């Protein structure tokens, strides 16, 4: 690594791209944690939770009225 002066800029660009990619992933995860957005296993069903709650209230809350 860094032995050929002609290709040193390619190696630097690759290193910068990897660092940018990893920092983006860490930044997205930190943003989700800071704004209390589910991460991990809970993230896959989070979008359908609102729909499920709406259907529940539609079905069971009418009985109480």
Secondary structure, DSSP 8 states (H G I E B T S, - for coil): ----TTSHHHHHHHHHHHHHHHHHHHHHHHHHHHTT---TTHHHHHHHHHHHHHHHHHHHHHHH-
